[in-house]
Amino acid sequence: MLRYLPYLLVLALWIYAFIDCLNTPEEEVRGLPKVVWVIIILLFGEVLVGPVAWLAAGKQRGPRPAGGSTPSQWHRGHRTEWVAPDDNPDFLKSLKEENKKDEALLKDWEADLRRREEELRRKERGEDDQS
């Protein structure tokens, strides 16, 4: 099992470098165009030249370009006013308004149902009286 470990590590590094290259924005790629880096990683991955070259020289490391930040930094700087819909007072107010509309509609349906039931009862009594 241990004799396969070096091959697995090479394969893991190869896959990591390939996916990292594909996910890196074009403006963060140094030296060569991104397509050329992908080809280098794929062609020279078995001997580790491609992936190591990508990790060492291909991707811009360190501070991001102006306007860029990591997701956690962005979220710290750009807090939204509400985290969930039920934290938004406007949303809650709209739910209350919809609930009132639904209750009014339900009352109308119930009244209509009572009226129809009463009409059916009258018809049944009228038929019974005529017999």
Residue, then its C-alpha position, 0 to 999 in steps of 0.5 A: m500500500l505504501r508503494y502507491l502513496p507517491y503516485l497518489l500524492v502526485l495525482a492529488l497535486w496534479i488534480y489540485a493544480f489543475i482545478d486551482c488553475l481553472n478556478t483562478p480569475e484571469e487577472e490573477v494569473r502571472g506570466l502566461p495566459k491561463v490556457v497555456w498554464v492549463i496545458i502545461i499542468l496537463l502535459f507535465g503533471e506526471v513529472l510534477v513540473g507543471p503543477v509545481a510551476w503553476l503553484a510557484a510562478g503561475k498564480q498571483r499570491g499574497p495581497r489581492p488586486a484592488g477591489g478584491s477580497t476574500p469572502s469572509q473579508w467582504h462579508r465583514g465589510h458589507r453587512t446586510e441589514w437583515v440576515a433572514p426574511d423574518d428579520n425584515p419588518d417590511f416582509l413581516k408586515s406584508l405577511k400580516e397583510e396577506n394573512k388579513k386578506d386570506e382571513a377575509l377571503l375565508k370569511d367570505w367563503e364560509a358565508d357563501l357556504r352557509r348561504r348555499e347550505e341554507e338554500l339547500r335546506r329551504k329547497e328540501r323543506g319546500e319539496d317535503d311540504q309540497s309532497 
